[in-house]
Protein backbone atom coordinates (compact mmCIF):
# COMPACT_ATOMS: atom_id res chain seq x y z
CA UNK A 1 0.00 0.00 0.00
CA UNK A 2 1.39 3.37 -0.96
CA UNK A 3 1.12 6.23 1.44
CA UNK A 4 -0.31 9.37 -0.14
CA UNK A 5 0.00 12.88 1.15
CA UNK A 6 -3.07 14.50 2.71
CA UNK A 7 -3.98 18.06 3.54
CA UNK A 8 -2.80 19.10 6.98
CA UNK A 9 -4.98 21.33 9.08
CA UNK A 10 -2.26 23.83 9.87
CA UNK A 11 1.47 23.69 9.75
CA UNK A 12 1.65 22.04 13.13
CA UNK A 13 5.35 21.37 12.64
CA UNK A 14 5.95 25.11 12.85
CA UNK A 15 3.93 25.52 16.05
CA UNK A 16 4.88 22.25 17.74
CA UNK A 17 8.59 22.62 17.03
CA UNK A 18 8.57 25.59 19.41
CA UNK A 19 6.98 23.57 22.20
CA UNK A 20 9.19 22.44 25.08
CA UNK A 21 6.97 19.38 25.76
CA UNK A 22 6.80 17.83 22.26
CA UNK A 23 3.71 15.63 22.85
CA UNK A 24 4.95 12.98 20.43
CA UNK A 25 8.37 12.83 22.08
CA UNK A 26 8.69 9.54 23.92
CA UNK A 27 10.90 11.21 26.55
CA UNK A 28 8.20 13.77 27.33
CA UNK A 29 5.85 13.60 30.28
CA UNK A 30 3.06 14.46 27.83
CA UNK A 31 2.18 11.82 25.27
CA UNK A 32 -0.68 11.79 22.86
CA UNK A 33 -2.38 8.45 22.24
CA UNK A 34 -4.74 8.85 19.28
CA UNK A 35 -8.16 7.28 19.23
CA UNK A 36 -8.92 5.62 15.92
CA UNK A 37 -12.08 6.87 14.25
CA UNK A 38 -14.57 4.27 12.96
CA UNK A 39 -13.57 4.79 9.32
CA UNK A 40 -9.93 4.12 10.25
CA UNK A 41 -10.84 0.93 12.10
CA UNK A 42 -12.87 -0.24 9.10
CA UNK A 43 -9.81 0.04 6.89
CA UNK A 44 -7.52 -1.50 9.51
CA UNK A 45 -5.32 1.53 10.17
CA UNK A 46 -5.09 0.65 13.88
CA UNK A 47 -3.42 -2.66 12.96
CA UNK A 48 -0.26 -0.74 12.01
CA UNK A 49 0.05 0.54 15.58
CA UNK A 50 0.31 -0.96 19.04
CA UNK A 51 -3.23 -0.50 20.28
CA UNK A 52 -5.69 -1.24 23.06
CA UNK A 53 -9.41 -1.85 22.79
CA UNK A 54 -11.81 -0.41 25.34
CA UNK A 55 -15.50 -1.21 25.54
CA UNK A 56 -17.38 1.75 26.97
CA UNK A 57 -21.14 1.34 27.32
CA UNK A 58 -21.05 -1.32 24.62
CA UNK A 59 -19.05 0.84 22.18
CA UNK A 60 -15.60 -0.24 21.02
CA UNK A 61 -12.94 2.47 21.19
CA UNK A 62 -9.51 1.65 19.84
CA UNK A 63 -6.61 3.78 21.01
CA UNK A 64 -2.87 3.69 20.51
CA UNK A 65 -1.45 1.76 23.46
CA UNK A 66 -0.27 4.34 26.01
CA UNK A 67 2.34 1.88 27.28
CA UNK A 68 3.96 1.35 23.86
CA UNK A 69 5.97 3.65 21.65
CA UNK A 70 4.42 4.81 18.41
CA UNK A 71 6.08 2.77 15.65
CA UNK A 72 6.12 5.84 13.40
CA UNK A 73 7.89 8.23 15.77
CA UNK A 74 11.60 8.23 14.98
CA UNK A 75 14.44 10.68 15.29
CA UNK A 76 12.26 13.17 17.11
CA UNK A 77 9.47 13.36 14.55
CA UNK A 78 6.42 11.65 13.11
CA UNK A 79 7.23 9.61 10.01
CA UNK A 80 3.56 9.75 8.97
CA UNK A 81 3.23 13.53 9.14
CA UNK A 82 1.26 14.66 6.11
CA UNK A 83 0.39 11.12 5.02
CA UNK A 84 -3.04 9.49 4.77
CA UNK A 85 -1.99 6.82 7.28
CA UNK A 86 -1.51 9.45 9.98
CA UNK A 87 -4.43 8.92 12.37
CA UNK A 88 -7.11 11.59 12.10
CA UNK A 89 -6.86 12.24 15.84
CA UNK A 90 -3.19 13.14 15.32
CA UNK A 91 -3.96 15.37 12.32
CA UNK A 92 -6.53 17.42 14.21
CA UNK A 93 -4.77 17.52 17.62
CA UNK A 94 -5.30 19.50 19.86
CA UNK A 95 -8.83 19.77 18.46
CA UNK A 96 -11.49 17.16 19.09
CA UNK A 97 -15.00 16.59 17.74
CA UNK A 98 -17.89 17.40 20.04
CA UNK A 99 -21.29 15.80 20.49
CA UNK A 100 -23.01 18.74 18.78
CA UNK A 101 -21.02 18.41 15.54
CA UNK A 102 -18.52 21.15 16.20
CA UNK A 103 -14.93 20.97 17.42
CA UNK A 104 -13.13 22.32 20.44
CA UNK A 105 -9.47 22.93 21.11
CA UNK A 106 -8.38 21.06 24.21
CA UNK A 107 -5.91 22.81 26.45
CA UNK A 108 -5.21 19.75 28.61
CA UNK A 109 -2.07 18.10 27.29
CA UNK A 110 -1.14 20.81 24.80
CA UNK A 111 0.95 23.73 26.03
CA UNK A 112 0.65 25.33 22.56
CA UNK A 113 -3.17 25.07 22.36
CA UNK A 114 -3.63 28.84 22.42
CA UNK A 115 -1.94 28.98 19.00
CA UNK A 116 -4.53 26.56 17.61
CA UNK A 117 -7.60 28.06 19.27
CA UNK A 118 -8.77 30.20 16.37
CA UNK A 119 -11.94 30.19 14.27
CA UNK A 120 -9.82 29.46 11.19
CA UNK A 121 -8.28 26.38 12.77
CA UNK A 122 -11.65 25.05 13.94
CA UNK A 123 -13.06 25.61 10.42
CA UNK A 124 -10.17 23.67 8.86
CA UNK A 125 -10.67 20.81 11.32
CA UNK A 126 -14.38 20.68 10.50
CA UNK A 127 -13.51 20.56 6.79
CA UNK A 128 -11.19 17.62 7.46
CA UNK A 129 -13.87 15.85 9.53
CA UNK A 130 -16.71 16.56 7.08
CA UNK A 131 -16.41 13.30 5.07
CA UNK A 132 -16.91 11.32 8.30
CA UNK A 133 -19.80 13.36 9.69
CA UNK A 134 -22.06 12.90 11.37
CA UNK A 135 -20.04 10.77 13.72
CA UNK A 136 -22.01 8.18 15.63
CA UNK A 137 -23.22 9.84 18.84
CA UNK A 138 -22.58 6.73 20.96
CA UNK A 139 -19.02 6.53 19.59
CA UNK A 140 -18.43 10.21 20.37
CA UNK A 141 -19.72 9.76 23.91
CA UNK A 142 -17.34 6.84 24.38
CA UNK A 143 -14.52 8.89 22.77
CA UNK A 144 -14.96 11.52 25.49
CA UNK A 145 -15.43 9.01 28.33
CA UNK A 146 -12.24 7.10 27.47
CA UNK A 147 -10.15 9.39 29.68
CA UNK A 148 -11.92 7.92 32.72
CA UNK A 149 -10.87 4.39 31.66
CA UNK A 150 -7.35 4.90 30.32
PyMOL commands that set and color helices and strands:
alter all, ss='L'
color gray80, all
select helices_A, chain A and resi 12-16+38-42+45-48+88-92+113-116+119-132+137-149
alter helices_A, ss='H'
color red, helices_A
select strands_A, chain A and resi 35-36+51-56+59-64+73-74+77-78+95-97+103-105
alter strands_A, ss='S'
color yellow, strands_A
deselect
rebuild
show_as cartoon
